């Protein structure tokens, strides 16, 4: 495909685009384009995904069955039953617990395999795309930006498949099943659970701030990575030393590192505020549940086992809510990174169909034109798509000023050559 400068500009914009540009789209669930890309990336692993979903559902249901069994044990003990009456329920609780742990372990291993496989495929696809682009493209993009896409962005996608999807599914199943069970057991105590949605209010309030800070972190991390890649190499260090710019480079690095640290502190502050609000809501909910349950138990309307069932389910609801809130940030990061990677893959500039190696240099000297100038046309220009390059030289001369002594470094012992005869 012919080389297009406009395509290079657009591809460069995709490479150096900040998170604020490429992650300004809605969340994953409200972004159909991103959803289609994710589904397409996981299509080769549909069988594994079905097995993963089976183990996730099994682990969630086994975990929810234990409080129901424990409710019966507590009611029997409160009624004065002996150990023989609760031995089998206790054994069943232990068995369901072991099965739940095994199902969770299997789900975790399968999710890890799927995540690493998708990440590997995405990384190979991106590398194959970049390595086939026309050569002029590489003169417009810093190597650090390419490294950031192949490493930071690709690896940021991995948690989406290793933890986010599986955890979100398990948490959703737990919330739905627990809510249905509690409403069926005692609707009066279930009313207390209406306080739980209040935990979403501070989350929604802080979400825009947190998302903005996360976009800043993408941008500053990319700038820091690019700076390090451009300076910490042989040519970069040599140029900085010769130009006397080492102190300026140190200052620039310190400024970028301070920005990364400041963004990390802001993000931690907002997350701490959300976490504190979350703990406050569940503390109020637990207190209200205990007060209402104690009142019903003393009145004989509710058994002691039912009260324990509500308390245990409240704890089991608290964990999924916390998980879902916490997953919003990894999901946002993964979605933004996924978009940044596909911004490059979907750029207008396409790889060459079959990039050929550079042609060998011709043995013949450059031909001379009739006017005495020397023409040198590069056949290798076809590989770049730029077109033939013609070099014209007219009346080129060189002056040599003799020196008394010429120092030749680079030998085992420095030699001094005397001029003008250059005798050693």
Buried (B, 14 or more C-beta within 10 A) or exposed (E): EEBBEEBBBBBBEBBBBBBBBBBEEEEBEEBEEBEEBBEEBBEEBEEBBEBBBBBBBBBBBBBBBBBBBBBBBBBBBEEEEEEEBBEEBEEBBEEBBEBBEBBBEBBBEBBBBBBEBBBEBBBEBBBEBBEEBBBBBEEEBBEBBBBBBBEBBBBBBBBBBBBBBBBBBBBBBBBEBBBEBBEEBBEEBBBBBEBBEBBBEBBEEBBEBBBBBBBBBBBBBBBBBBBBBBBEEEEBEEBBEEEEBEEEBEEBBEEBBEBBEBBBEBBEBBBEBBBEBBEEBBEBBBEBBBEBBEEBBEEEEBBBBBBBBBBBBBEBBBEBBBBBBBBBBBBBBBBBBBBBBBBBBEBEBBBBEEEEEEEEEEEEEBEEEEEEBBEBEBEBBEBBBBEEEBEEEEEEEEEEEEEEEEEEEEEEEEEEEEEEEEEE
